Amino acid sequence: MREFIFPAKSRKGWLYKAILALLALLFSNFSQAQGKWDPLARDGLHDSQNPGFVELQEPGSALAKLPADHVGNQVNWVEALESGTVQPRPSIRGAQSKTLDQDILLSRHGGLPMVLFSHKKHGEWLDCSNCHDGLFKEKTGTSGLSMFRMLNGEQCGVCHGSVSFPLTECRRCHNVQRPAPEALTTPVRPAAVVGKKP
């Protein structure tokens, strides 16, 4: 992973590099047509000379039966889970984990719509320890979320852009419109628990 380090006073440099990183992600998603996967021998990731290479399944045969998406690895994993097309194991050890059914409204500064984070959608795939307390602190509002860090493969960017839809799909996360300023009777907190379901 390449990490950018900027001098504290270099605000223009930070913005410039963040825009370049976002554009690189955006254009990398156009290189593959929906439902078309490069053969492993030509994908630039796998070593066809490795003796274990013959054991690998080609993405075209492995992923073609899953619900299609237009970005990333071309699979809509949430739809695949909800339709029962895939049924992930709760653990490699067989232990049953409990999925937290709680949404968190993340209100960041600026004009973008807010993010409604679903613990349930993430918890159906991941154990809590995959994210807490490594990528994110467990206490709401203390992780210092940063799109720049995400674009550099940290925080949400650990999965989004590699195994999940890429960060260029802004509206999949930024999906809650901000209320008009005059409609606010109480200020929106930086992060608030929206709903806790039994």
N, C-alpha and C positions, 0 to 999 in steps of 0.2 A: 504494500500500500504506500502510495506517495503522500507525504504530508507537507503542507505548505506552512512555512513559518515566516511571519512578517514582523518588522519592527513596530513597536507600539504606536508610533506616530504615522505609520503608513496606511492611512484610511483609504486612499485612492487605490493603492496596490491591492488591498484586501478585497475591495469591491470588484476590481478588474479581474482578479483571479477567480473570485466566486462566480462571476458571469461566465468566464471561460469554462469553468468546471461544469456549470449547468448546461451550456451549449454543447460541450463534449458528450454529456449524458444524453441530451436530446437527440443529437445526430447519430449517436451509436445505436439508437433504437430503430432508426429508419433503414439500417443495413440489412435487415432480415424481414422478408415478407411474412405475413401471418401464416402460421402452420408450416413454415419451411425452416428446417433446422440443418445446419451444416453437418456433414458426416464427421465423426470424431477424428478421423485421420487428417481432416483439413480445418478443424476448428481453431487451431493455434493454441489449444490448452492441453491436449492429450498427446502422449508420446507413443506413436504407433510401434516403436521398436521395443517397448516394454513388454515382457512376456505376459503380463496380466491384461494387456490391452484387448486380447481376444475375448475376455470374459465380460467386457462392457457391452451394454445394450445401446444401440443407436438411438439418439433422441427422437428421430422420426417415428420409430416403432414404439418407443416408450411413452411418448407424450401425445401422439395423434388422437387417441381415444378420449382424452381429457377435454373439458370445456375450453374453448379457444378464447384467447385474449389478443389484443392488437399490439401489445408492448411486452418488453422484458423477455422472458423465456416462452412467451406465447401461450401460457396456461393461466386460466382464471382459477386460482387455487381455492378461493372462498366458495365459488360455485361448485367446484369439484367436491368439496367437503359437504356443503349443504345438500347436494343431490345424492350423496352416498357413493359417488364414483370412486372416491378414496376414503379409506377408514383408517386413519393413523392410530398406531398403538399409543396408549397413554405413556408408556415407558419401555425401555429395552429390558428392564428388570421385571416387567409385568405388574408393577405397583400401580394402583389406580390413583390418579391425582385429581384434585377438585379444581374445576375451572371457575375463576372469579367472574361473575356476571355483573360487571360494574363498568360504566362508561365514565370517562373523565373529559371534561371540556377544558381544552388547553387554549388559553387566550393570550396570544402573543401580540406585541405592539405592531402597529402598522395597519394597512388597509385590507390585507388578505382576510378571507373568511376564517373563522376559528376552526380548530381541529377537535373533532369528537373521537377520542381514542376508545376503542372497544377492547376491554380486557378479554371478553368472551371470544371474539374472533381470533385473537392472538393466542389465548390460552388453550384453544382447541388443537393448536399445532405445537405449542411450546410449553415447557415447564416454567414456573415462576423464576427458577434459578437461572434460566437462560438470559434473563434481562436484569433481575434484581439480585444483589446490589452491585453488579458489575457495570452494565451499560447505563442503568438508571438507578437512582436512589429510590427506596420504597416509599418514602414520604412525599406526597404530592407537592409539586412546586419547587423541589429542591435540586433538580437535576441540571438546571441551566441549559435547557434545550436550545440548539443552535442549528439552523439550516446549513451554515458553513461546515460545522462538524459533521453533519449528516452527509453532505456532498463529498466529504473526505473519507467516507466509509465508517464513521463512528455513529453511536446512538442508533437511530432508526436505519441509517445507511449501512449497517452491518448486514441486514437482510434485504432491505429495499434497494433494488438495483442488481442483486445477485440471484437470490432465490425467490424474491417476491417482486411485485410490480415496481418499476423504477421511480425515483424521486421526481422525474419530469412529469408525472401524472398528478399534478398539484391538487386537483379537485377531488381526488379520491380520499385525501386526508383533510384538506381545507374545505370542509363541506357544510359548515354552519355559518350562515350569514350573520354579520354583526348587526345588532339593532341600531336604528337611527339614534344619534346622540340625544335628541329630545325625548325618545322613548325610554331612555334609561332612567329608572327611578333609583337603582342602587348600582354602584360601580361593579363591573365585571372583574372578578378576582383573576390573578394570573393563572391559576389552575384550580378548578373546583370539581368536586365529585358531583356528577349529574344524577346518576341513579344507581341504587344498589338493589338488586333484585334477589329474592331468596334463593 
